[in-house]
Amino acid sequence: MRLIGLTGGIAAGKSTIGRRLAHHGAHRIDADALAREAVAPGSPGLARVAERFGAGVVHEDGSLDRAALGAVVFGDPAALGDLNAIVHPEVRRLFREQVDRAVAADPDAIIVYEVPLLVETSAREEPWDLVVVAEADAETRIGRMTALRGMTAEAARQRIDRQGSDAERRAIADIVIDTSGAEEETLAHADRLWERLISLD
């Protein structure tokens, strides 16, 4: 098994790289998908969120009311810390389950964990064989968020400011991929990364 951490700021192109590596044969795990699973209807995680923040953060159909929860934790570091203390361990548990299943199916699996908050969470403590950082300048990322996600430039900049810095991600990176150019360039970088991954001892 080879365990690769793939991170980068919002709209930095992580998913483009992750999908390309999966195309080549990597087992891709998406932290955002695990975070949604961690608070899915009927999950222990959602039960703990409701216990901590009240029934008002759960829709009548049993799903998490993300807007209501966001209104509670936004600007409240203590509340956000409580939420993270519930969600992050559950995400890590789900991640380990997926790793175990992948290795059981293929002991030589190349596992790519696409995790936006690698430097901000306990994910940085995983025994990574390589940490790959997707990096684009803030203005490029803001342009992507406004064009592709319909966000205002101000909201996009706020999202960037709430994450770790490029310097913090570079400090733990083994490889930095510049994703500020055309998608074809990013895909070519991912292809070269794959060649490096399959050649690792």
Buried (B, 14 or more C-beta within 10 A) or exposed (E): EBBBBBBBBBBBBBBBBBBBBBEBEBBBBBBBBBBBBBBEEEBEBBEBBBEBBEEEBBEEEEEBBEEBBEEBBEEEEEBBEBBBEBBBEBBBEBBEEBBEEBBEEEEEBBBBBBBBBBBBBEBBEBEBBBBBBBBBEBEBBBBBBBEEEEBEEEBBBEBBEEBBEBEBBEEBBEBBBBBBEEEEEBBEBBEEBBEEBEEEE
